[in-house]
Amino acid sequence: MGTVALATAAAALAGCTSGGGSDTAGGGPRARQQAAAPGPLWNTRPRSIASLGDSITRGFDACSLLSDCPGASWSTGTEVDSLVRRLLPARTPSDGHSWNFAKTGAVMADLPGQVKTAAARRPELVTVLIGANDACADSVAQMTPAADYRRDFTAAMTALRRTLPRTQVYVASVPDLTRLWSEGRKNPWGRAVWKLGICPSMLKDPDSMDAAAVRRRAEVARRVDAYNTALKDVCGRDALCRYDGAVHAYRFTADDLSKWDWFHPGKEGQKRLATLAYREITRKEPAR
């Protein structure tokens, strides 16, 4: 191609990408509009809620010994000042706007299945609190590896987005198990109950301060930190997901614990979890 032909072609191309308002590659009006387009907006008042997770969200031991008490659940309970009571005060359970799909004993590997069940209801908000059972193994060696925890949470979020692209997700951090040990061990009944095998990786021999016990508890704490890092990272890649580190940071006391097992939240603890969740969900912008 000659010099004149090249110049003509260049001029023609320039005419296609300037002044016409149809370009996206050269910084024209459409490109600027696309660059300025906002992402999906967070709705601070969702109209339906599905809760996923483990025994904490099922309200286990909040009302009676060795029993689920979903009415006391921080997320969708009706017997405490729960998240659903705050967000949907005019609703009743029979309205079909809230569902509790959490399972006592669940670990992160169970979350994709819970997501599948919840997706059929098409909730506007999904709450997730899961991970304590992954760390509360019979021994440190049996805790869920952090890489597996991350993989399974990623799979759950992928499955959710495949079927519910507009559903918002609130992800609570895994509670501080070291704080649980330090608070519960002050009570003789709590120490006695823990001997039955509650979270032995952290709570076994609660009064022991020898090197092995201190190292064991530190390893559990590090694993929980790794779980929370995974939750934050994966959630952070989703515009409609909010991770709440305040749950792990919350300095709960014995008053927040179930008097049946000194491990699960009692009704007071459930209300505290609801307060933290409500605070984050109703922010216009996520906490930093």
Secondary structure, DSSP 8 states (H G I E B T S, - for coil): --HHHHHHHHHHHHHHSSSSS--SSSS-HHHHHHHH-------SS-S-EEEEESHHHHTTTSSSTT---GGG-TTT-SSSS-HHHHH-TT--GGGS-EEE---TT--GGGHHHHHHHHHTT--SEEEEE--HHHH--SSGGGS--HHHHHHHHHHHHHHHHHH-TT-EEEEE----HHHHHHHHTTSHHHHHHHTTTSSHHHHSSTT--SHHHHHHHHHHHHHHHHHHHHHHHHHHTSTTEEEETHHHH----GGGB-TTTSSSB-HHHHHHHHHHHHHHHT-SS---
